[in-house]
Amino acid sequence: MTDAILSGFKGRHLLRMSDLTAAEIMGLINTAMRFKEVSEREVKKLPTLRGKTVVNLFFEASTRTRTSFEIAGKRLSADVINISAQTSSVTKGETFKDTVLNIAAMKPDALVIRHSAPGTALYASKIAGCSVVNGGDGAHAHPTQALLDLLTMTERKKNLENLNVSIIGDILHSRVARSNIAALNMFNANVTVCAPPTLLPHKMESMGVRATHSIAEAVEGADVIMMLRLQTERMAQGLFPSLREYADNFCLSAKVMKNAKKDVIIMHPGPINRGVEIASDVADGPYSVILNQVTHGVAMRMAVLYLLCGGAES
Ligand code: CP
C-alpha cells in the first residue's frame, strides 16, 4: 500500500462507500489489521492522535458503533466526547443545524454522526469544518460497518473476488446491506439478497445482485451468510403478517444450515433478535463470526480516525 493512498485521507469525510476507491478500502483494511494487535496488548494505547478531538453525535440508539468509535479514539489517545440527542439541547428545540454548528465552534477534528434521516451526515459535512464520519443515516449508508465486515471477510476468506455473499433479511430498510453491496461490487464478489417481497426494494438486480425469496436458495453455495434484523423502527406499516411467520420462512436455523457449505461464515451487524432472523444455536455456533465483527469494529474505526485525522503523513 503506497503512502500516497494513506496520506490522501487526511481531512476528508466518510459518508458512503462510493467516497472510497477499492485501493483505499484495502488501505483501510491493512491499517485496521495492524491496529487489531493493539487491542491484544496489556496497555492498549498509542500516542498517535494525542491533541485531536473526536465528537460522537448520536441521534439514534447504538451499542456497537458509538462504543467502538469511543474506544478507537481513546486507544489512539484522542479526546473523545459523546453526545446523545436525548441528553442534549435538542430536547429543548435546538435544530440539527444549530447543534452541528455549536459543536463545530468547539473545533473538533472529527465528528461521527448517527441519525435516523438519510443525508444528515452529508449535510453536516458541509457545515462542520472538520472530517465527518457517517455512523449510520437512516436506510442510506453505514460505511464503517461495511468496512469492518470486509475486514472480517478478508481475514476469514482471504480474497473478496468471486466470494459468494448472501445477505438475508430486511434489505429494504438496511443501510448495512446498501453499504456492503456497494463495497462488495467494487471487488467483484457475487452478492445474493434474500427477503420477502415486501422487504426487498424494486429492481434490486439493477444494483448488481441476485435476488431470491428462498432462504434455502440463498444459503446454498454461500461462502458468507450475512443476516439482518427486521428494522421495525423504520416500518410505517405491517410488511409481514407476524414475527412467527417471518421466522418460519427467514430465520437462519440449524435445519436451514444443513445445506450450507462446511466452511461458511455467518455474520450479523447486530443487534441480533434471537429466534427471529437467527436461531440462538446458530448465532452462538461454530460458523458464527458475529463477535469477531465487533472486535474488528474497534480496529477499523481506529484506522478510519487515524487516517482522517492525519495520522499518516506523507
Ligand atoms: N451494527 C450497528 O450499527 O450496531 P449499533 O446500532 O449497536 O451501533
Boltz pocket constraint, residues with backbone or C-beta under 6 A from the ligand:
constraints:
  - pocket:
      binder: B
      contacts: [[A, 61], [A, 62], [A, 63], [A, 64], [A, 65], [A, 66], [A, 135], [A, 136], [A, 145], [A, 269], [A, 270], [A, 271]]
      max_distance: 6.0
